[in-house]
Amino acid sequence: MKRIGLIFCSLLLMFACVDKGKKFNVVSSYKQNVYSGATITFNIESKKNYVPDSVLILVDGNTQTFSKTKACPLSTEGMSMGEKTVTIQTYYNGKKEVHLRSIRILSDIVPAKLKYEVVASYKHDNQSYTQGLQFENGKFYESAGLYDESSLRYVDVKTGNVLRKKAIDSVYFAEGLTIVGDSLYQLTWREQTGFIYNKNTFEQIGVFTYPTEGWGMCYDGTYLIVSDGTEYLYFYEPKSMSLHHKIAVYDNLGTVSSLNELEFVQGFVYANIYTTDKIVKINPKNGKVAAEIDFSDLLPEQFRNDVDVLNGIAWNPETDHFYITGKLWPRLFEVRLFFQKD
């Protein structure tokens, strides 16, 4: 992964917002988009050349304090990606002024290009509108969608045979699926309702709600990570289903949205980009896209009749191989990922 240099430093754009009726004006030198890690200087100006007694800059819940200076540098190192509102508070002779500025932080890395090698190809039920896929001990747990056709399945990897199947009520469109201990968590699309099942029997043992659409889901050992088709990933406490935090996903060009099926692998979230054959590797600590994989040639032409888009990611920790399939695909592929050489 290449770091983007601080290119914007040589192409500074003076961006000034006049705060009418205030003693101070805040002038910022930065491009519209700021790369993660860059430092933005907020210059505190006034017509009579006053110097503020102190300046507080608040962003992302953090505060930086400056005294007797007009130049206030703000480092974006460690900040999450996306749109930020920066609050600048100036103090002079006991009086406080509040100035608001906006910044947009992009990833400072160009996503690596990963390649893949097909290790094996297996049968897959072409009636399964695959929405979620989890591998464990040679079997898949699979969530299949569509209204009136949604189901939870236990599938043999090598044969594609459905060993256990539970129909989902017709009012629900099943979506993402993940394993938490001995339980399965399953999302639904627009119903803002999820279900918890006993992993071994498929007996429903719980229900939960969430305020967004439900698309993909994975578990990092602490949080349920949920996508809703936007650029956001939501981190929920599994027991209470309370939202702990969310992150926006960015690469070096901007937002990466339509995040769908998710898989947590060795500290990273792999996400399918809906309607495409692309999967991205995301750092869940900051939302940066670390790598991407193009699977546009994965499904051979003879299998492309009456299929929908790629959607289904599972990982085998014993082999470090991935299983990839799609909605209504008749095949499922075991692949090995590797870095593309320049």
PyMOL commands that set and color helices and strands:
alter all, ss='L'
color gray80, all
select helices_A, chain A and resi 7-11+301-303
alter helices_A, ss='H'
color red, helices_A
select strands_A, chain A and resi 2-3+14-17+25-29+33-35+39-45+54-59+62-67+71-75+82-92+95-106+109-110+112-123+130-136+139-144+151-156+162-167+174-180+183-188+193-198+204-209+217-219+224-227+232-236+243-248+259-265+268-273+278-282+289-294+310-316+321-326+331-339
alter strands_A, ss='S'
color yellow, strands_A
deselect
rebuild
show_as cartoon
